[in-house]
Amino acid sequence: MHKIPESVLVVIHTREMEVLLIERADRPGFWQSVTGSLDAPDEPLLETAARELFEETGIVADGERIRLHDWNLSNIYEIYPTWRHRYAPGVTHNTEHVFSVCVPRDIPITLSPREHLRYAWLPLLEAADRCFSSSNAEAVLQLPRHVGPQPYYSDS
């Protein structure tokens, strides 16, 4: 079964603008935010983002304490040749929808060992520099503009 060339990118951060990055198991040294493709063409983007967030980090976006924020921003980029075999023949581009989620710094992180090796909390600029994907790096750099004055998680 081929991957759907439509995905989500979820930038995980704290109130203090530390960003969580995870290292890919299939490409050690490649750091990124949470990403993942739709499971079905009609899967709502918010559901995809919540599913991928949980699958890759164990973080549950419950809509109350932990809330995903849809940036209403999409990037179209060329799929890296090394991963094109996952898509239908002739598919060369993917549409990526950007989300963010603010979490407490001490939230437990549970990685999927088949997908990721380790994680790191990094200051904003260092996180952007470490991202292997230019669209991911750009999203990290845009984070302060999309967060606003209120956090996306509550302490209660």
C-alpha atoms as an extended CHARMM CRD file, in Angstrom:
* protein
*
       156  EXT
         1         1  MET       CA              0.0000000000        0.0000000000        0.0000000000  PROA      1               0.0000000000
         2         2  HSD       CA              1.3830000000        3.4000000000       -0.9670000000  PROA      2               0.0000000000
         3         3  LYS       CA              1.6700000000        6.3620000000        1.3610000000  PROA      3               0.0000000000
         4         4  ILE       CA             -0.6810000000        9.2820000000        0.7840000000  PROA      4               0.0000000000
         5         5  PRO       CA              1.3560000000       12.3360000000       -0.2810000000  PROA      5               0.0000000000
         6         6  GLU       CA             -0.2870000000       14.5190000000        2.3480000000  PROA      6               0.0000000000
         7         7  SER       CA              1.1240000000       14.7830000000        5.8490000000  PROA      7               0.0000000000
         8         8  VAL       CA              1.3050000000       16.7340000000        9.0770000000  PROA      8               0.0000000000
         9         9  LEU       CA              4.2380000000       18.3400000000       10.8610000000  PROA      9               0.0000000000
        10        10  VAL       CA              3.7790000000       18.8900000000       14.6060000000  PROA      10              0.0000000000
        11        11  VAL       CA              6.2520000000       21.2010000000       16.3390000000  PROA      11              0.0000000000
        12        12  ILE       CA              6.3280000000       20.3460000000       20.0530000000  PROA      12              0.0000000000
        13        13  HSD       CA              7.4830000000       23.1230000000       22.3680000000  PROA      13              0.0000000000
        14        14  THR       CA              7.4110000000       24.4680000000       25.9090000000  PROA      14              0.0000000000
        15        15  ARG       CA              6.2700000000       27.8950000000       27.0930000000  PROA      15              0.0000000000
        16        16  GLU       CA              9.9540000000       28.8290000000       27.2100000000  PROA      16              0.0000000000
        17        17  MET       CA             10.3220000000       27.9810000000       23.4970000000  PROA      17              0.0000000000
        18        18  GLU       CA             12.3430000000       24.8360000000       23.9240000000  PROA      18              0.0000000000
        19        19  VAL       CA             11.6020000000       22.5210000000       21.0060000000  PROA      19              0.0000000000
        20        20  LEU       CA             11.4590000000       18.7260000000       21.1100000000  PROA      20              0.0000000000
        21        21  LEU       CA             13.2250000000       16.9780000000       18.2280000000  PROA      21              0.0000000000
        22        22  ILE       CA             13.4290000000       13.2460000000       17.5850000000  PROA      22              0.0000000000
        23        23  GLU       CA             16.1210000000       11.3550000000       15.7170000000  PROA      23              0.0000000000
        24        24  ARG       CA             15.0040000000        8.9970000000       12.9350000000  PROA      24              0.0000000000
        25        25  ALA       CA             15.8690000000        5.3250000000       13.3930000000  PROA      25              0.0000000000
        26        26  ASP       CA             16.1370000000        4.7420000000        9.6370000000  PROA      26              0.0000000000
        27        27  ARG       CA             18.4850000000        7.7260000000        9.2150000000  PROA      27              0.0000000000
        28        28  PRO       CA             20.6200000000        8.3130000000       12.3250000000  PROA      28              0.0000000000
        29        29  GLY       CA             21.6340000000       11.9580000000       12.5140000000  PROA      29              0.0000000000
        30        30  PHE       CA             18.3740000000       13.1190000000       10.8890000000  PROA      30              0.0000000000
        31        31  TRP       CA             16.4510000000       15.1190000000       13.5030000000  PROA      31              0.0000000000
        32        32  GLN       CA             12.8890000000       16.3030000000       13.0790000000  PROA      32              0.0000000000
        33        33  SER       CA              9.6150000000       17.2140000000       14.7000000000  PROA      33              0.0000000000
        34        34  VAL       CA              6.7230000000       14.7620000000       14.6260000000  PROA      34              0.0000000000
        35        35  THR       CA              5.6290000000       14.0030000000       11.0670000000  PROA      35              0.0000000000
        36        36  GLY       CA              3.2960000000       11.5500000000        9.4450000000  PROA      36              0.0000000000
        37        37  SER       CA              1.0310000000       10.9030000000        6.5090000000  PROA      37              0.0000000000
        38        38  LEU       CA             -2.7060000000       10.6170000000        6.4770000000  PROA      38              0.0000000000
        39        39  ASP       CA             -3.9210000000        7.0420000000        6.9140000000  PROA      39              0.0000000000
        40        40  ALA       CA             -6.8430000000        7.6770000000        4.5510000000  PROA      40              0.0000000000
        41        41  PRO       CA             -7.5670000000       10.4860000000        2.0790000000  PROA      41              0.0000000000
        42        42  ASP       CA            -10.5100000000       11.6590000000        4.2020000000  PROA      42              0.0000000000
        43        43  GLU       CA             -8.7550000000       11.4970000000        7.5980000000  PROA      43              0.0000000000
        44        44  PRO       CA             -9.1370000000       14.9180000000        9.2450000000  PROA      44              0.0000000000
        45        45  LEU       CA             -5.7970000000       16.7030000000        9.6090000000  PROA      45              0.0000000000
        46        46  LEU       CA             -6.3080000000       17.3120000000       13.3310000000  PROA      46              0.0000000000
        47        47  GLU       CA             -6.8530000000       13.5740000000       13.8550000000  PROA      47              0.0000000000
        48        48  THR       CA             -3.7040000000       12.8040000000       11.8600000000  PROA      48              0.0000000000
        49        49  ALA       CA             -1.7090000000       15.2640000000       13.9640000000  PROA      49              0.0000000000
        50        50  ALA       CA             -3.0530000000       13.8380000000       17.2450000000  PROA      50              0.0000000000
        51        51  ARG       CA             -2.4300000000       10.2450000000       16.0950000000  PROA      51              0.0000000000
        52        52  GLU       CA              1.1350000000       10.9330000000       14.9680000000  PROA      52              0.0000000000
        53        53  LEU       CA              1.8880000000       12.9230000000       18.1290000000  PROA      53              0.0000000000
        54        54  PHE       CA              0.8160000000        9.9530000000       20.2550000000  PROA      54              0.0000000000
        55        55  GLU       CA              2.4520000000        7.2720000000       18.0840000000  PROA      55              0.0000000000
        56        56  GLU       CA              5.8200000000        9.0340000000       17.9690000000  PROA      56              0.0000000000
        57        57  THR       CA              6.0660000000       10.5390000000       21.4690000000  PROA      57              0.0000000000
        58        58  GLY       CA              3.3050000000        9.0890000000       23.6500000000  PROA      58              0.0000000000
        59        59  ILE       CA              1.8740000000       12.6050000000       24.1490000000  PROA      59              0.0000000000
        60        60  VAL       CA             -1.9210000000       12.6630000000       24.1540000000  PROA      60              0.0000000000
        61        61  ALA       CA             -3.5530000000       15.7970000000       22.7580000000  PROA      61              0.0000000000
        62        62  ASP       CA             -6.7460000000       15.6810000000       24.8000000000  PROA      62              0.0000000000
        63        63  GLY       CA             -8.1150000000       19.0070000000       23.5370000000  PROA      63              0.0000000000
        64        64  GLU       CA             -8.2750000000       20.3230000000       27.0890000000  PROA      64              0.0000000000
        65        65  ARG       CA             -4.9240000000       20.2680000000       28.8630000000  PROA      65              0.0000000000
        66        66  ILE       CA             -2.8360000000       19.5410000000       25.7440000000  PROA      66              0.0000000000
        67        67  ARG       CA             -4.2080000000       21.2230000000       22.6130000000  PROA      67              0.0000000000
        68        68  LEU       CA             -2.9490000000       21.0550000000       19.0530000000  PROA      68              0.0000000000
        69        69  HSD       CA             -2.8030000000       24.3710000000       17.2570000000  PROA      69              0.0000000000
        70        70  ASP       CA             -3.4810000000       24.3200000000       13.4980000000  PROA      70              0.0000000000
        71        71  TRP       CA             -1.3910000000       26.9890000000       11.8040000000  PROA      71              0.0000000000
        72        72  ASN       CA             -3.5380000000       26.8200000000        8.6650000000  PROA      72              0.0000000000
        73        73  LEU       CA             -0.2700000000       26.6450000000        6.7790000000  PROA      73              0.0000000000
        74        74  SER       CA              0.6870000000       24.0920000000        4.1470000000  PROA      74              0.0000000000
        75        75  ASN       CA              4.0290000000       23.4630000000        2.4940000000  PROA      75              0.0000000000
        76        76  ILE       CA              4.4870000000       21.5910000000       -0.7510000000  PROA      76              0.0000000000
        77        77  TYR       CA              7.8850000000       20.0280000000       -1.0960000000  PROA      77              0.0000000000
        78        78  GLU       CA              9.6930000000       17.4790000000       -3.2130000000  PROA      78              0.0000000000
        79        79  ILE       CA              9.8630000000       14.0640000000       -1.5540000000  PROA      79              0.0000000000
        80        80  TYR       CA             13.4450000000       13.0000000000       -0.9000000000  PROA      80              0.0000000000
        81        81  PRO       CA             14.3970000000       10.3760000000       -3.5290000000  PROA      81              0.0000000000
        82        82  THR       CA             15.3700000000        7.9320000000       -0.7800000000  PROA      82              0.0000000000
        83        83  TRP       CA             11.7170000000        7.8070000000        0.3850000000  PROA      83              0.0000000000
        84        84  ARG       CA              9.8660000000        7.9830000000       -2.9650000000  PROA      84              0.0000000000
        85        85  HSD       CA              9.4750000000        4.1950000000       -3.1300000000  PROA      85              0.0000000000
        86        86  ARG       CA              6.8690000000        4.5240000000       -0.3670000000  PROA      86              0.0000000000
        87        87  TYR       CA              4.5480000000        6.4630000000       -2.6910000000  PROA      87              0.0000000000
        88        88  ALA       CA              2.7020000000        5.5510000000       -5.8690000000  PROA      88              0.0000000000
        89        89  PRO       CA              4.8160000000        5.6180000000       -9.0410000000  PROA      89              0.0000000000
        90        90  GLY       CA              5.2470000000        9.1580000000      -10.3400000000  PROA      90              0.0000000000
        91        91  VAL       CA              4.4810000000       10.8760000000       -7.0150000000  PROA      91              0.0000000000
        92        92  THR       CA              7.2720000000       13.3630000000       -6.3470000000  PROA      92              0.0000000000
        93        93  HSD       CA              5.7020000000       15.9920000000       -4.0570000000  PROA      93              0.0000000000
        94        94  ASN       CA              4.0040000000       16.0230000000       -0.6740000000  PROA      94              0.0000000000
        95        95  THR       CA              1.6940000000       18.5610000000        0.9690000000  PROA      95              0.0000000000
        96        96  GLU       CA              2.5790000000       19.0890000000        4.6260000000  PROA      96              0.0000000000
        97        97  HSD       CA              0.1870000000       20.7920000000        7.0900000000  PROA      97              0.0000000000
        98        98  VAL       CA              1.7900000000       22.4980000000       10.0850000000  PROA      98              0.0000000000
        99        99  PHE       CA              0.6280000000       22.2150000000       13.7000000000  PROA      99              0.0000000000
       100       100  SER       CA              2.1920000000       22.9780000000       17.0560000000  PROA      100             0.0000000000
       101       101  VAL       CA              1.5660000000       21.8730000000       20.6030000000  PROA      101             0.0000000000
       102       102  CYS       CA              2.7870000000       23.4320000000       23.8510000000  PROA      102             0.0000000000
       103       103  VAL       CA              3.5680000000       20.9360000000       26.5960000000  PROA      103             0.0000000000
       104       104  PRO       CA              5.1560000000       21.0010000000       30.0390000000  PROA      104             0.0000000000
       105       105  ARG       CA              8.9310000000       20.4090000000       29.9080000000  PROA      105             0.0000000000
       106       106  ASP       CA              8.6270000000       17.3900000000       32.2020000000  PROA      106             0.0000000000
       107       107  ILE       CA              5.9930000000       15.5680000000       30.1430000000  PROA      107             0.0000000000
       108       108  PRO       CA              6.9700000000       11.9080000000       29.6790000000  PROA      108             0.0000000000
       109       109  ILE       CA              8.2350000000       11.1170000000       26.1730000000  PROA      109             0.0000000000
       110       110  THR       CA              7.8330000000        7.5570000000       24.9020000000  PROA      110             0.0000000000
       111       111  LEU       CA              9.4520000000        7.0390000000       21.5170000000  PROA      111             0.0000000000
       112       112  SER       CA              8.4720000000        4.3750000000       19.0280000000  PROA      112             0.0000000000
       113       113  PRO       CA             11.7880000000        2.4430000000       18.8260000000  PROA      113             0.0000000000
       114       114  ARG       CA             11.0760000000        1.3180000000       15.2830000000  PROA      114             0.0000000000
       115       115  GLU       CA             10.8260000000        4.9800000000       14.2030000000  PROA      115             0.0000000000
       116       116  HSD       CA             13.1140000000        6.9850000000       16.4950000000  PROA      116             0.0000000000
       117       117  LEU       CA             16.3440000000        6.5330000000       18.4260000000  PROA      117             0.0000000000
       118       118  ARG       CA             16.3250000000        9.4060000000       20.9000000000  PROA      118             0.0000000000
       119       119  TYR       CA             14.9310000000       12.8450000000       21.5940000000  PROA      119             0.0000000000
       120       120  ALA       CA             16.3040000000       16.2040000000       22.6790000000  PROA      120             0.0000000000
       121       121  TRP       CA             14.8380000000       19.4260000000       24.0470000000  PROA      121             0.0000000000
       122       122  LEU       CA             16.6540000000       22.2970000000       22.3510000000  PROA      122             0.0000000000
       123       123  PRO       CA             16.5240000000       26.0920000000       22.3280000000  PROA      123             0.0000000000
       124       124  LEU       CA             14.6210000000       27.4240000000       19.3200000000  PROA      124             0.0000000000
       125       125  LEU       CA             17.5720000000       28.3910000000       17.0960000000  PROA      125             0.0000000000
       126       126  GLU       CA             19.5350000000       25.2440000000       17.8850000000  PROA      126             0.0000000000
       127       127  ALA       CA             16.4690000000       23.1330000000       17.0860000000  PROA      127             0.0000000000
       128       128  ALA       CA             16.0160000000       24.8780000000       13.7460000000  PROA      128             0.0000000000
       129       129  ASP       CA             19.6770000000       24.2750000000       12.9130000000  PROA      129             0.0000000000
       130       130  ARG       CA             19.4180000000       20.5840000000       13.7670000000  PROA      130             0.0000000000
       131       131  CYS       CA             16.3230000000       19.8650000000       11.6020000000  PROA      131             0.0000000000
       132       132  PHE       CA             17.2910000000       18.0200000000        8.4250000000  PROA      132             0.0000000000
       133       133  SER       CA             14.1590000000       19.2390000000        6.6290000000  PROA      133             0.0000000000
       134       134  SER       CA             14.0830000000       22.8760000000        5.5420000000  PROA      134             0.0000000000
       135       135  SER       CA             10.2890000000       23.0950000000        6.0050000000  PROA      135             0.0000000000
       136       136  ASN       CA             10.6710000000       21.7520000000        9.5580000000  PROA      136             0.0000000000
       137       137  ALA       CA             13.4490000000       24.2550000000       10.3040000000  PROA      137             0.0000000000
       138       138  GLU       CA             11.2950000000       27.0960000000        8.9440000000  PROA      138             0.0000000000
       139       139  ALA       CA              8.3320000000       25.9990000000       11.0950000000  PROA      139             0.0000000000
       140       140  VAL       CA             10.5320000000       26.0130000000       14.1920000000  PROA      140             0.0000000000
       141       141  LEU       CA             11.7230000000       29.5310000000       13.3480000000  PROA      141             0.0000000000
       142       142  GLN       CA              8.1060000000       30.6880000000       12.8230000000  PROA      142             0.0000000000
       143       143  LEU       CA              6.9750000000       29.2190000000       16.1420000000  PROA      143             0.0000000000
       144       144  PRO       CA              7.0230000000       32.4800000000       18.1890000000  PROA      144             0.0000000000
       145       145  ARG       CA              4.7530000000       34.1480000000       15.6380000000  PROA      145             0.0000000000
       146       146  HSD       CA              2.1750000000       31.3470000000       15.8550000000  PROA      146             0.0000000000
       147       147  VAL       CA              2.1410000000       30.7900000000       19.6000000000  PROA      147             0.0000000000
       148       148  GLY       CA              0.9680000000       34.1880000000       20.8140000000  PROA      148             0.0000000000
       149       149  PRO       CA              0.8060000000       35.1800000000       24.4810000000  PROA      149             0.0000000000
       150       150  GLN       CA             -1.2390000000       32.2250000000       25.7680000000  PROA      150             0.0000000000
       151       151  PRO       CA              0.0530000000       28.6880000000       26.2160000000  PROA      151             0.0000000000
       152       152  TYR       CA             -1.6730000000       25.7110000000       24.6450000000  PROA      152             0.0000000000
       153       153  TYR       CA             -1.6820000000       23.6250000000       27.7710000000  PROA      153             0.0000000000
       154       154  SER       CA             -3.1210000000       24.4080000000       31.1770000000  PROA      154             0.0000000000
       155       155  ASP       CA             -1.4820000000       23.6450000000       34.4890000000  PROA      155             0.0000000000
       156       156  SER       CA             -4.7240000000       22.3260000000       35.9510000000  PROA      156             0.0000000000
